[in-house]
Each structure stands twice: as structure tokens, then as C-alpha cells.
């Protein structure tokens, strides 16, 4: 299967930009990309692979390194890497009341239930743990038997239904869904839905819900209070190559206590995308997010509408419900280029003096404790100022792009954005992946605390200093960053935590999945994270592993890497350029005369560079750092003016 592809058109210019750069020249880009709405293609299993032998242990890198607390525990296996696909799926789910973590995937061939056809390739199982991921039960297979024999399941998502007040595992259920095929081959025939208790009773399977053609119900599956469930699919039309019509199908379910299963209803929606000479101006998939109580919901498209604030900009098109889905209203449009953190990441279009944000397809969405929507996505710079080229954006040579959390600030639709991090390793297309022929992106996802006041952004990226030939995300590590939506504090001063780099799992964390909720006691936020261990080829069986001891505590929320006591300092700019590899400058505006100095420290707090103190007058002053004498990495620069100080983060490449 191919998702919406962003195809690069080469231009012979190279540079690297950061989302905190205030301005960058047009000639610093590497090329342009155009959104192309390519239709999905079928993945057909190699049936001979089912006699293959499973891997039994992770392929540990030959590094004698102390892994500290981090570990990997085998969850289960799947017949091939296509156990699940996109980051928008809910592969892992957690319930803190039951100390329960689930992992839903295509079934391990070693799990056979007597009297059923659970050994067929289309069976889908929910592996689960009740001891923090130390051990896993792999015998719960909600989609199986005669239903699976005629309707082969693929790419499942799964969540947990726990009745209100329940603390007994046996009374809770796994609820799963995904697309299905006719006996392991094309055509696609709609989606399957299934549920089963964690006591392995009351199995229910449904094969006839919604459209029965190419519609894949798997993205953004969520369980809300009161036994409510939501998932979304795209139901598009094509001309054999490109999509010619975009439509979403929302599946909304209610738990039926009589049948111990979910009653599903469906509704279709066509986004108001504009159409230009280049075709439909929008992405083929929508996102779907709900509050925990099930009252507030959002459906998010990204594209261009004729009535938008900026009709040339790819931007979120958001529908909202405040009455559990009874009515939906289109939220007011917004010019995202006016958000300072976004504006600082942009470069000019081909028209001098004109900058325009190009928001890409959501990687994940969620709703926080204040009922605000959060969209985890990339922000790029539009490359054209023409109505016929709205689908084009600049691309970079040495990075994939800038990761943002774009979020609402008011019920009516005020907006802001947080720069999360730069993705350094570029996404791999299948042609870039010469070993497995799979390709992958960074799987940018969001987990949230039980009270939804803390969000954790989780992704996989490579140390491109070790792969500087093509700057690809070939050796992914797992990174995370936490944000408190009320205090606006960040974990580790805004510096992402790399859980796997420097361990024996360094650079070997493929197809990462993150749980929807964190686990742990008050003030503890254990992240549910899984990775795949691939076989020798792209059709070999794979092992799924759970990362133990990956998470944060309340004490990790310390701010933005900024210690501000700024009585005498009016402003300190972000260094420019950032990332830096030569001279980089900082502008300091003083409210009064002061003794001005600057110190640069590394992540260990060690001083690595210094600008000596000098008494200067009130006004603007420029400080310079020679980054060529520093190793690649993350640093902090602290500007001191008498008893005032401000610290900011910078990157050296």
C-alpha cells in the first residue's frame, strides 16, 4: 500500500534549516515537493512465507554498552512486516485502572486455538500485559475462525473497553478493527470489527459494517467513557492512478451490554477541497480525535478551500462537535503563518517577500484536558504563490522537516503551535530501503496522561552524523518529549529524550508504535512503546518488542531549556542561523546599561564557549558564537546582563 506520496522535484541547491530560524534565503532549499493523491495499492502476501521460522531474539548491535534501565521484551510475532502500517493506527492501548497494555497486530502463526482457523494469515490478535510489559499473553485472537477464513483481516487497530468502575480484567474487552480481503487476495471488501473479553469469552465478529469495497477502518481508533468508540477511514475514488474524489467514512460505536459487543453506525463526509489545474488540493485521509468523556470531537482534513483565510495555503480544515457527534460545525479558518513559532520556520515562496506555511497531513491528533485539539504534523514552506501550484512545498537536503504541535487555544478556534523538534533522518521510500524494500517515516505520535494534562510526543529518528551520505532515517532511535498543557513546562528543558541511543538497541528500532495513554502511579508517566525486529527480507516473519522503563516523572518537567531572570534584558533572539556550522549570531536588547556576557554549555552542563563580560549601553547588541569549534549536537547559550539571564537552545551540525 502507498499512502499520500510527496514526490521531490530536484533543484541543485543544498542547505539545512531549523524551525527556530527567523529567516532563511530562498536559495537555501534543495528542491520542491508536490502532493500527489496516488491511490492505494494492494499488498499481496507471499503464501510460502508461512512456513518460515520466527526470530527469537532482537538483533543486538555489536556494542558493549550499558543499557541502564531500558530493556526490550518479546511481545509476539507476525507473518511479515505488514502486521500494521501507518502511524495513524492505534496499535498500542493502555488502561491504568487495570494496569493493562495491549498490542494489536496480525496473528502469530504459533498461536493455534483448537477447532478454529486461527493459523490463517488474516487472523488478528491482541497481545496484552498486566505487569508493565514484563510478560505478555498472546492467545487472545478476536478476529479468527470462519469469519477470517472468508474475510482475511489486515492492518488492525485495537483499544480497550473497560466498564465504568471495573477493576477486574476478565470484565474488560479488546475492541479491534481493520480492512479485509477476500481470502488473502484482492479485492478489498470493506472492514472487519471484533471484540472479545480478556478472559477469552464473548467473542463477537462483524464483517458487514459500512461500505464493502476499498475502505480501511483502522485510523484513530479510540475508546471514550460510556462505551463509545470512534474510528475513521477514507473511501475515495480513483482513475487507476490518482484519486479523483475524496470522501471519509466515520464509524461510531456504542457498547451493547446485552450482546457484549459494539453496535456500529457509519456516516460519510466529503471535504470542501478546492480543485485547481493540479487536481484536488488536499490530503486523502482525515484525522479523528475525541475527548475522554466523548462529548467533544474533531475531524481534521488538511488542504485548500475556496473560502479559506489564505486560499493558497495547505492548512487544517477542522469540524467540531460539542454534543457527542449529534451536530458538527466547521471551525473558522486561520492563517497559520501568523503564529510566531511557525513563521520563524518559513522561507519565502518563489515570489520575493512572500512566506506561506504549508501544513502537512496529520501524523496524530488528540484532545487535551481543556478540550483543545492537538495536531502532530510537519510544517513546511510553500514554494509557489500561484493558485495552480498550491500543492508544492520546499524540501531540504539534510533534514526531513520540522515537527510541530498545532493546537486550539479557545473553544471557538484560536490557534497556536509548539515547535517540537527537527526530524533529521529523511523518510525512506521503498526504493531507498535496499535491504527490505519497505520504507518508513518517523511515526510521530502522541500519548497523554490519564488526566490529559500532559502530552508526550514520541517518534523515531536517526543520528544522521553517522549516515551523512544520504541523510536517511536508516537507523532509527526512539525519542520523546513531554509537555504540560496547563503550566506550559517541557520535559528536560525542551530537549527530547533519546531512549535507545547509546544502548545495545542503538539504531535498531523499526516501525515504532506508541500507546494512546501513559501508565503509572501519580506523577509517573510510563510510555507504552513497541518496535519491530525485521527478518532478512521484507517478507520474512517479524518479532514485536516492548520497551521497558521508557517514560518520565513530574520532576522531568522543567521548562523550555530557559532560565529567565530578565529584569534588565528586554529580548534575546534565537541564534541565526540555527542549526549552525560556522558563525552564528544572537541579538540582545537591553532595557538599561549592563555588564553583558554569554556562556555556551553542552547537555552535561559543561562550559564549551564564552563571550567575556563587557559593559554596554541600553539598546540592541549582537553576540557571536564560532560554532565551527563545537562538535555536532544540542547546546544552550545563556546571556547574562548584570543579575539578569536568559537561556536558549541551539543546534550545531
ZAMARGU-4260 file (C-alpha; in steps of 0.2 Angstrom, whole numbers, plus 5000, padded with zeros to 4 digits):
<rodrens>
0) 5000/5000/5000 | 5005/5018/4997 | 4999/5032/5007 | 4999/5050/5000 | 5016/5052/4992
5) 5026/5068/4992 | 5037/5067/4977 | 5053/5078/4976 | 5057/5088/4960 | 5076/5091/4961
10) 5084/5108/4961 | 5103/5108/4963 | 5104/5118/4979 | 5108/5112/4996 | 5107/5118/5014
15) 5099/5114/5031 | 5086/5125/5041 | 5079/5124/5058 | 5061/5128/5064 | 5069/5141/5075
20) 5077/5151/5061 | 5070/5168/5060 | 5073/5170/5041 | 5082/5160/5028 | 5086/5164/5010
25) 5077/5156/4996 | 5092/5148/4988 | 5095/5138/5004 | 5082/5124/4999 | 5086/5108/4990
30) 5070/5106/4979 | 5051/5106/4979 | 5038/5093/4983 | 5020/5091/4976 | 5006/5082/4985
35) 5000/5068/4973 | 4984/5059/4978 | 4990/5042/4972 | 4978/5028/4975 | 4982/5014/4987
40) 4989/4998/4980 | 4986/4980/4987 | 4999/4971/4997 | 4998/4953/4992 | 5006/4940/5004
45) 5019/4928/4999 | 5010/4912/5005 | 5026/4902/5006 | 5032/4913/5020 | 5020/4905/5032
50) 5032/4890/5034 | 5046/4902/5039 | 5055/4901/5056 | 5052/4916/5068 | 5066/4926/5075
55) 5068/4923/5094 | 5079/4937/5100 | 5082/4955/5094 | 5097/4958/5083 | 5108/4967/5096
60) 5121/4978/5089 | 5139/4973/5092 | 5142/4986/5106 | 5147/4983/5123 | 5137/4997/5131
65) 5127/4998/5147 | 5109/4999/5143 | 5105/5006/5160 | 5086/5003/5164 | 5080/5001/5146
70) 5076/4984/5140 | 5066/4975/5127 | 5053/4961/5130 | 5047/4950/5116 | 5028/4953/5114
75) 5024/4941/5099 | 5027/4938/5081 | 5018/4942/5064 | 5019/4934/5047 | 5028/4949/5039
80) 5032/4967/5042 | 5014/4972/5036 | 5006/4967/5053 | 5001/4985/5054 | 5006/5000/5043
85) 5003/5019/5047 | 5007/5029/5062 | 4989/5035/5062 | 4983/5017/5068 | 4980/5013/5086
90) 4992/4998/5088 | 4995/5000/5107 | 4982/5005/5120 | 4983/5006/5139 | 4971/5007/5154
95) 4979/5012/5170 | 4964/5006/5181 | 4968/4988/5175 | 4987/4990/5173 | 4983/4984/5156
100) 4993/4987/5140 | 4988/4979/5123 | 4996/4977/5107 | 4985/4973/5092 | 4993/4965/5076
105) 4991/4952/5063 | 4992/4935/5072 | 5007/4925/5076 | 5007/4908/5067 | 5012/4900/5083
110) 4996/4903/5092 | 4984/4890/5087 | 4966/4888/5096 | 4959/4871/5094 | 4944/4870/5082
115) 4947/4887/5073 | 4957/4893/5059 | 4967/4904/5069 | 4983/4899/5059 | 4977/4908/5044
120) 4987/4924/5039 | 4972/4935/5041 | 4968/4932/5059 | 4971/4947/5071 | 4976/4945/5089
125) 4978/4957/5104 | 4993/4953/5114 | 4991/4960/5132 | 5001/4963/5148 | 4996/4967/5166
130) 5013/4968/5173 | 5020/4983/5164 | 5026/4974/5149 | 5037/4961/5158 | 5026/4947/5151
135) 5013/4945/5138 | 4998/4934/5135 | 4997/4931/5116 | 4981/4919/5115 | 4968/4932/5113
140) 4963/4932/5094 | 4947/4942/5092 | 4946/4940/5073 | 4948/4922/5068 | 4939/4906/5063
145) 4925/4905/5049 | 4924/4924/5048 | 4943/4926/5045 | 4943/4911/5033 | 4932/4921/5021
150) 4937/4939/5026 | 4956/4940/5029 | 4960/4954/5041 | 4974/4966/5038 | 4982/4981/5047
155) 4972/4980/5063 | 4970/4994/5077 | 4964/4990/5094 | 4958/4998/5110 | 4952/4993/5127
160) 4934/4994/5133 | 4933/4994/5152 | 4916/4997/5160 | 4914/5011/5172 | 4921/5007/5189
165) 4928/4990/5184 | 4944/4984/5191 | 4943/4966/5185 | 4952/4961/5170 | 4940/4947/5165
170) 4926/4960/5163 | 4936/4971/5151 | 4936/4969/5132 | 4948/4971/5117 | 4939/4980/5103
175) 4948/4979/5086 | 4945/4983/5068 | 4954/4984/5051 | 4952/4981/5032 | 4949/4964/5025
180) 4952/4955/5009 | 4944/4940/5000 | 4954/4925/5007 | 4971/4934/5007 | 4970/4941/4989
185) 4962/4956/4981 | 4949/4964/4980 | 4947/4973/4997 | 4929/4970/5004 | 4927/4983/5017
190) 4932/4982/5035 | 4930/4970/5050 | 4926/4973/5068 | 4928/4962/5083 | 4928/4961/5101
195) 4932/4948/5115 | 4934/4949/5134 | 4952/4947/5141 | 4945/4931/5149 | 4944/4925/5131
200) 4925/4924/5131 | 4910/4933/5122 | 4919/4934/5105 | 4910/4944/5093 | 4914/4947/5074
205) 4906/4958/5062 | 4910/4958/5043 | 4896/4968/5035 | 4898/4986/5043 | 4899/5000/5032
210) 4904/5000/5013 | 4910/4984/5007 | 4924/4989/4995 | 4941/4998/4997 | 4938/5007/5014
215) 4950/5004/5028 | 4943/5007/5045 | 4959/5007/5056 | 4964/5026/5059 | 4962/5035/5075
220) 4953/5021/5084 | 4948/5027/5101 | 4938/5022/5116 | 4928/5035/5126 | 4919/5035/5143
225) 4902/5027/5142 | 4906/5013/5130 | 4908/5025/5115 | 4921/5021/5101 | 4926/5030/5085
230) 4937/5026/5070 | 4939/5034/5053 | 4943/5028/5035 | 4945/5035/5018 | 4933/5030/5004
235) 4940/5038/4989 | 4938/5035/4970 | 4952/5035/4958 | 4956/5034/4939 | 4968/5019/4941
240) 4982/5030/4946 | 4976/5046/4956 | 4962/5049/4967 | 4948/5059/4959 | 4936/5060/4973
245) 4940/5061/4992 | 4927/5055/5005 | 4929/5050/5023 | 4918/5037/5032 | 4916/5039/5051
250) 4912/5023/5061 | 4905/5027/5078 | 4900/5013/5090 | 4891/5011/5107 | 4894/4996/5118
255) 4879/4984/5119 | 4878/4976/5136 | 4866/4963/5131 | 4876/4956/5116 | 4893/4961/5124
260) 4898/4969/5108 | 4899/4986/5099 | 4884/4992/5089 | 4892/5002/5074 | 4885/5016/5064
265) 4893/5025/5049 | 4892/5042/5041 | 4901/5049/5026 | 4908/5066/5023 | 4916/5075/5008
270) 4929/5088/5012 | 4927/5105/5004 | 4943/5104/4995 | 4947/5117/4981 | 4951/5110/4964
275) 4965/5118/4953 | 4974/5113/4937 | 4985/5102/4948 | 4969/5092/4954 | 4962/5090/4971
280) 4970/5102/4983 | 4971/5091/4999 | 4976/5075/5008 | 4967/5059/5005 | 4965/5055/5024
285) 4956/5064/5038 | 4960/5063/5057 | 4948/5060/5071 | 4950/5065/5089 | 4939/5064/5104
290) 4939/5070/5122 | 4939/5056/5135 | 4921/5059/5140 | 4916/5058/5122 | 4907/5075/5121
295) 4920/5085/5111 | 4926/5078/5094 | 4936/5085/5080 | 4938/5079/5062 | 4953/5086/5053
300) 4957/5087/5035 | 4972/5097/5028 | 4971/5106/5011 | 4964/5121/5002 | 4947/5128/5002
305) 4940/5142/4992 | 4934/5151/5007 | 4950/5149/5017 | 4958/5164/5026 | 4973/5161/5014
310) 4966/5151/4999 | 4983/5147/4993 | 4989/5138/5009 | 4988/5120/5014 | 4980/5121/5031
315) 4969/5111/5043 | 4951/5111/5039 | 4943/5107/5056 | 4925/5101/5060 | 4920/5101/5078
320) 4906/5093/5089 | 4901/5098/5107 | 4887/5086/5108 | 4895/5069/5106 | 4893/5069/5087
325) 4875/5074/5085 | 4880/5090/5076 | 4896/5095/5068 | 4901/5113/5063 | 4916/5119/5053
330) 4928/5130/5063 | 4933/5147/5057 | 4948/5147/5046 | 4965/5153/5052 | 4981/5160/5044
335) 4994/5148/5052 | 5009/5158/5045 | 5005/5172/5058 | 5009/5160/5073 | 5027/5166/5078
340) 5034/5148/5080 | 5028/5143/5063 | 5033/5160/5055 | 5051/5158/5061 | 5052/5141/5052
345) 5047/5148/5035 | 5056/5153/5020 | 5050/5164/5005 | 5040/5157/4991 | 5046/5159/4973
350) 5039/5177/4975 | 5051/5188/4985 | 5044/5194/5001 | 5030/5181/5002 | 5031/5167/5015
355) 5017/5154/5017 | 5015/5140/5029 | 5012/5123/5021 | 5004/5111/5034 | 5006/5093/5030
360) 4994/5078/5034 | 4992/5074/5052 | 5003/5061/5060 | 4992/5060/5075 | 4979/5070/5084
365) 4972/5071/5102 | 4961/5081/5114 | 4969/5088/5130 | 4961/5091/5147 | 4955/5108/5142
370) 4946/5100/5126 | 4959/5108/5115 | 4964/5099/5099 | 4982/5095/5096 | 4989/5090/5078
375) 5006/5082/5077 | 5012/5086/5060 | 5026/5094/5049 | 5026/5112/5044 | 5034/5116/5028
380) 5036/5131/5017 | 5025/5134/5002 | 5036/5136/4986 | 5024/5145/4975 | 5012/5160/4976
385) 5001/5153/4961 | 4984/5146/4963 | 4989/5132/4951 | 5004/5127/4962 | 4996/5126/4979
390) 5002/5108/4982 | 5020/5112/4981 | 5032/5115/4995 | 5051/5117/4998 | 5061/5102/5003
395) 5078/5100/5012 | 5094/5091/5008 | 5099/5086/5025 | 5083/5085/5035 | 5066/5079/5033
400) 5057/5094/5041 | 5051/5102/5057 | 5039/5094/5069 | 5025/5104/5076 | 5011/5103/5089
405) 4997/5114/5081 | 4983/5116/5094 | 4967/5126/5098 | 4968/5139/5112 | 4949/5143/5113
410) 4933/5134/5110 | 4929/5145/5095 | 4946/5141/5087 | 4960/5152/5092 | 4977/5143/5087
415) 4995/5142/5092 | 5009/5130/5089 | 5024/5122/5098 | 5040/5118/5088 | 5044/5100/5094
420) 5060/5096/5085 | 5068/5094/5068 | 5067/5077/5060 | 5085/5074/5054 | 5084/5057/5046
425) 5074/5059/5030 | 5059/5047/5027 | 5063/5031/5017 | 5053/5027/5001 | 5053/5009/4997
430) 5066/5012/4984 | 5078/5019/4997 | 5076/5004/5008 | 5088/4992/4999 | 5088/4978/5012
435) 5069/4975/5015 | 5060/4986/5002 | 5049/4993/5015 | 5052/5011/5018 | 5046/5021/5033
440) 5043/5038/5041 | 5047/5044/5059 | 5030/5038/5066 | 5027/5054/5075 | 5013/5050/5088
445) 5005/5057/5104 | 5002/5049/5121 | 4993/5058/5135 | 4992/5056/5154 | 4976/5049/5162
450) 4970/5067/5166 | 4975/5073/5149 | 4985/5087/5156 | 5002/5081/5149 | 5006/5076/5131
455) 5020/5066/5126 | 5027/5067/5108 | 5036/5051/5103 | 5045/5047/5086 | 5059/5038/5078
460) 5074/5047/5071 | 5092/5043/5066 | 5109/5051/5070 | 5112/5057/5053 | 5130/5061/5058
465) 5133/5043/5055 | 5124/5042/5039 | 5129/5058/5031 | 5130/5051/5013 | 5111/5052/5011
470) 5104/5058/5027 | 5091/5045/5028 | 5082/5038/5044 | 5090/5021/5041 | 5095/5018/5059
475) 5080/5024/5070 | 5081/5028/5089 | 5066/5031/5099 | 5064/5049/5106 | 5051/5058/5116
480) 5047/5075/5123 | 5033/5079/5136 | 5023/5095/5138 | 5011/5101/5152 | 4996/5110/5144
485) 4992/5120/5159 | 5010/5125/5166 | 5017/5125/5148 | 5033/5116/5155 | 5043/5104/5145
490) 5052/5089/5150 | 5071/5090/5151 | 5070/5109/5147 | 5063/5106/5130 | 5077/5094/5124
495) 5070/5077/5118 | 5075/5061/5127 | 5083/5048/5117 | 5078/5032/5125 | 5089/5020/5114
500) 5104/5029/5108 | 5120/5023/5117 | 5111/5007/5122 | 5113/4990/5114 | 5097/4994/5104
505) 5105/5009/5096 | 5099/5012/5079 | 5088/4996/5078 | 5070/5002/5082 | 5059/4999/5067
510) 5040/5003/5065 | 5039/5011/5082 | 5021/5012/5089 | 5016/5022/5105 | 5002/5019/5116
515) 4987/5031/5117 | 4988/5033/5136 | 5003/5033/5149 | 5003/5021/5164 | 5009/5023/5181
520) 5006/5030/5199 | 5003/5048/5201 | 5017/5059/5194 | 5024/5044/5184 | 5021/5043/5165
525) 5027/5026/5158 | 5026/5026/5139 | 5020/5011/5130 | 5032/5009/5115 | 5035/4994/5104
530) 5047/4991/5089 | 5049/4978/5076 | 5064/4967/5073 | 5064/4963/5055 | 5069/4947/5046
535) 5082/4945/5032 | 5070/4951/5019 | 5054/4961/5018 | 5043/4946/5018 | 5050/4937/5032
540) 5041/4935/5049 | 5045/4949/5062 | 5046/4950/5081 | 5037/4964/5091 | 5046/4970/5106
545) 5040/4981/5121 | 5052/4994/5128 | 5053/4993/5147 | 5057/5008/5158 | 5054/5021/5145
550) 5045/5036/5152 | 5045/5052/5163 | 5040/5059/5180 | 5034/5076/5186 | 5052/5081/5191
555) 5056/5080/5172 | 5045/5095/5168 | 5057/5109/5170 | 5053/5122/5156 | 5059/5126/5139
560) 5078/5125/5142 | 5076/5143/5148 | 5080/5150/5165 | 5073/5168/5164 | 5078/5182/5176
565) 5076/5196/5164 | 5074/5212/5173 | 5087/5220/5163 | 5085/5211/5147 | 5071/5215/5135
570) 5074/5201/5122 | 5086/5188/5117 | 5084/5182/5099 | 5086/5164/5093 | 5103/5162/5086
575) 5104/5163/5067 | 5107/5153/5058 | 5101/5138/5068 | 5107/5124/5065 | 5124/5132/5064
580) 5140/5126/5057 | 5150/5142/5057 | 5147/5159/5064 | 5130/5161/5072 | 5124/5177/5080
585) 5112/5182/5094 | 5104/5199/5096 | 5101/5206/5113 | 5090/5220/5118 | 5095/5228/5135
590) 5082/5239/5144 | 5097/5248/5153 | 5116/5249/5153 | 5123/5232/5160 | 5138/5221/5160
595) 5134/5209/5146 | 5142/5192/5143 | 5137/5175/5136 | 5141/5156/5141 | 5138/5141/5130
600) 5136/5124/5138 | 5133/5106/5132 | 5120/5094/5138 | 5131/5089/5153 | 5131/5107/5159
605) 5150/5109/5154 | 5155/5126/5148 | 5162/5125/5130 | 5162/5143/5124 | 5162/5160/5132
610) 5160/5179/5127 | 5169/5189/5140 | 5159/5202/5150 | 5159/5220/5143 | 5149/5235/5150
615) 5137/5241/5136 | 5123/5254/5135 | 5105/5251/5134 | 5099/5245/5116 | 5102/5231/5104
620) 5119/5222/5104 | 5125/5207/5093 | 5134/5192/5101 | 5144/5180/5090 | 5147/5161/5093
625) 5160/5152/5082 | 5151/5136/5080 | 5165/5128/5070 | 5174/5124/5086 | 5160/5114/5093
630) 5155/5096/5090 | 5138/5092/5082 | 5124/5092/5095 | 5112/5102/5106 | 5119/5117/5116
635) 5112/5130/5127 | 5118/5148/5127 | 5115/5159/5142 | 5115/5178/5140 | 5119/5187/5156
640) 5117/5206/5159 | 5121/5210/5177 | 5109/5200/5188 | 5098/5195/5173 | 5099/5180/5162
645) 5090/5171/5148 | 5095/5154/5141 | 5090/5147/5124 | 5094/5131/5115 | 5104/5130/5099
650) 5109/5116/5087 | 5127/5113/5079 | 5128/5102/5064
</rodrens>
